[in-house]
Amino acid sequence: MDPKSKIQQGHLFCITKKDVHFYFDSGASHHMCDDDKLFKNLHEVPTEHQDTVYDASGDPVCLHMSGEVIYDQIKLSPVFYHSTLKFKVISLGELDDSNTLMYVGDKRIKIFDVNKGEMIGEGYLHEKRNEYIVRSIICRKEEQQAITRSMLSSTAIDEVSSRLLALLSIPGNFLS
């Protein structure tokens, strides 16, 4: 048998996952992202809802595009987009407006949905940068508002409080 006939040809494809880091930012007024490829349904924001933020050098940046970011373990909306931004941030202020409870300690951050009584996000402290990096988060403001409106009865609030307290009391669930 001819030795060349035993040689098989093939192709090797190397796929590398893009290193995407979202940071928790207590000073950010909005969730923001500089990568339009991470967005689903990116659209122009009506003029009355546009906002201006300032980049690290103090220059104004008009936020006129918005959408939903879906990447790996991150599902977040609304998120503003601008190509000149050089960062991806999750605004702790925005999360606070969405009825969340945040725990920061032991070099970790955990975020709980108060209405559902479940953890919706987590992150860790990047020691060299001294910044918290998002590991996962699922927070869509439209869903949060709908849940909040549907849970205004005192019975529903008592039920959610009980679920949240139970969640916090499970060993290893909140503090580990």
N, C-alpha and C positions, 0 to 999 in steps of 0.2 A: 504494500500500500504506500502510496506517495505521502511523505511526511507533511507536505504542505496541505493536504486535504484534511488533516486533523486540526489545523489551526482554525479557531473560531474568531470571527470578528464581532465586535460589539461597540457600544458607545457608553461612555461614563458621563453622567450628568451630576454636577455638584450643586446642591441647592443650599444656600445659606440664608438663615433667617435674619432679617434686618434688625439691628439693635435699636429698638425704639424704647425710649424712657420718657414716661410722663412723671412730672414732679408735683407733689402736693405743695400748694402755695397759699399761705395765709394772707398775702397782700394782693393777690389777683382778684379782680372784680368779676372775671368770667373764666369759664373753661376755654382754653385756647390751644391751637395746634398749628404748626407751620408746614404740615405735610398733607397736601390735598389727596394723596393716594389712600390715606387712612379713612377718608370720609365716605359715608353713604348719603345720598341725596343732598349734596352740597348745593346751596342755592343763595341767591342774592337776598339780603335782609332788607325789608322795607325801610326807607329813609328814617322814619320816626323811631325805629328800633335799633338803628346803628349807634355805635358808641366809639369813643376815641380812648385809647390807652397809650401809655408811654413805654418805649423800649428802654433797654438798659442805659443807653446814652442820653435818654431824656427826650428823644424825638417822638412826636405824635404819630400814632398809627390808627387809621380809621378801620374799624371792624365792620365790613360790609358783606361778608360771606359767612354762612352758618350751615351746620348740618349735624349728622350723627356720626361719631367715631366708633367704628367697630374694628378692633384689632386684638387678636389673641384673646386675653381675658379682660379686655377693656371694652365696655359698651356704655357710651356716655352721650347725652344730648341735653340741651343744645350746646354745641361747641363752636366757637368762632374760629375762622381761618383767615390768615393773612400770610402771604409768601415771605414777607420781610422779617417776620418773627423768627427768632432762632431758638425756640423752645416749645415745649409741650407741657402745659400745666393744667392741673385740676384745682379749681378754686375751692378752698375750704369754706369760704363765705357762701358760695353757691350751694355747696352741700348742706351747710347749716340751714339755709332757706328751704331745703327739701326735707325737713323733719328727720334729720339724722343725728345719731349720737356717735361721737368720735372718741376713741380711746388712744392716747399716745403714751407709750412707756415701754421699757425694756427694748429700746431700739426698734420698735414696731409701731404701726398705726393700724387701727381697725375701725371700720365704719359700719354702723348698724342702721337699718331702716326702722325707725321707731314705729311706723304704722304696721309694718309686716312682722316686726319682731325677729328680724333675721340679719345676718351679716351680709353686706352688699359690697364690701371692698376691704383691701388690706394693702399694706406696703411695709417697707423696711428702711432703716436709716443707712444711707451710703456714708460710711465713716469718713472716707477721704474728703468727700464734698460737703459733709455735714448737712445733707438734704434727704428728705424722705422720697423714695421712689415708689411708684404705684406698681404693685404686683397684679392686682385684679380689682375691677370695680364694675358694677352694673347699676347705673343710675340714669334714668330718663325722666326729666322733669315733668313731662306730660303725664306719665304714669303716676308719679308721686302726687301730683295735684288731683288726679282723678281718685286715687285711693284716699287722700285726705278728705275730699268732699264726701265720699261715701261712708266715712267713718266718724261722723260728727256726733252720733248718739253716744250717751254715756256708757251704755252697755258695751258698745264696740270699743270705746276707749279703755274700759276696764279689762276687756279681753286682751287687747294689744299689750297693755301694761303687764298683765300676768305672763303673756308669752315672752316679753322682753326680759322680765325678771327671771323667768325660768332659763332663758338663754344665757343670761349673765351668770347664773349660779351653777351651770354645768362645769365641772372641773376640766380645765384644759381648753375650754371653748373661748373664753374671753381673755384671760391673762396669759395663755401659753401660745 
